[in-house]
Amino acid sequence: MIVSTQGVSDVGVVEEPARWPIEKFGPDLACDLRARIPKALHRAVELAKGARKASALETDHAFGPVRWKQQYESLYEHLRDLPAITDVHPPGAQVRVTICRDHLLLPWLYARRRGVSMRKVGGRVKSQLIRDLLVLFGPKPDYEEPTLPDMALSPDEVRDRKLLREAIEQLTPQPKVLLIGFACNSDDGLLSVSWGEAALAPDRRLEWGPVEDLFRLS
């Protein structure tokens, strides 16, 4: 299948680079990542659109699963020749996660419509893999509600993450989590891409740290 990158390559990244990704990755690598990440996610979304069209279904039953798997695979394929890129297969996961300079790059669908800013999205994170990695290796939330003796624990609080923790802790140095958020739908394709750091609050909502926009469909 031939997938066009028109729209992403024409628009490119938005605004000037922020200070924080340059401090993390250095100026050259930060610029390469800013340019390549939107193209990777554009390819993932276009492949998913192709799968929906081939299925002849009016629903997104073919679009969603293909997009979810391709967002991980396309990200690694577009970044693999850059310095300091590797990947890891978390135990029990169906995908491999790209690592760059000790940061787990986690693609995350945060919206399905145009004009939604990732920095304003505080909704619950549905992906179990992303929640697990944020709990183990993400920033700590500003406030953690104390657990009372008779209070029932949530499924996330009682979840056994031992194998996942051991697998990631073997990486040296231990990586941090960087969310690669994007908005898309099966009609319009890729709408926007951002990256940033967030802590996972007990109610599965995100508390945002630094965020930078990488691409917006004009």
Secondary structure as UniProt FT lines:
FT   TURN            6..7
FT   HELIX           8..11
FT   HELIX           19..25
FT   HELIX           27..55
FT   TURN            61..62
FT   HELIX           63..79
FT   TURN            80..81
FT   TURN            83..84
FT   STRAND          85..88
FT   TURN            91..92
FT   STRAND          97..100
FT   TURN            101..102
FT   STRAND          103..111
FT   TURN            114..115
FT   HELIX           118..120
FT   HELIX           128..137
FT   TURN            149..150
FT   HELIX           155..158
FT   HELIX           162..169
FT   STRAND          176..185
FT   TURN            186..188
FT   STRAND          189..200
FT   TURN            202..203
FT   STRAND          206..216
//
